[in-house]
């Protein structure tokens, strides 16, 4: 059994990619904390179609449990972020923060099918990074729906970028690293300067 005590970051990919996605690799490199890039079961089995949400949620819980005790931040791109946010909102994982990259507020062209019903149960600091041309959520939609989150929210819209945030991997990695440095970590003393 692990004896970890320090903070850790656990990263999950979007539906169409793996933990080797360049954005996740860049985040791991920039992270000031030990970082785990995890794949969902369907990816590990070589399948393309995502598992049901219950299976994805179980995977998140299991990946965090393997780390052992200590503060954790869950992070994910697109579907991976959505599943992480559901795990935290549902009390399945006790996290000290969330990082949601290209969060899919709704399917493209379907703003009536919102994926925000759990936002009111998110109480931890949360970083959102999204492109202003993302068909999964417009800046106006983000402004409207992020207001439901109870915990502190940082939203960084990247001008002119779509859902893939093409060319912004290092920018996103820097934003995530900066966010992690701002989080109060239980059991860690703040230095006096």
Protein Blocks (a to p, Z undefined) as FASTA:
>chain_A
ZZbfbdcddddddfkbcfklmklmmmmmmpmbdcdddddfklmnopabdcdfklmmmmmm
mmmmmnopaddddddehjlmmmmmmmmmnopaccfbdcdehiafbaehilmlccfklmmm
pcbdcdddddfklckbcfklmmmmmmmpmbdcdddddehiafkogoilmmmmmmmmmmmm
mpccehiacddZZ
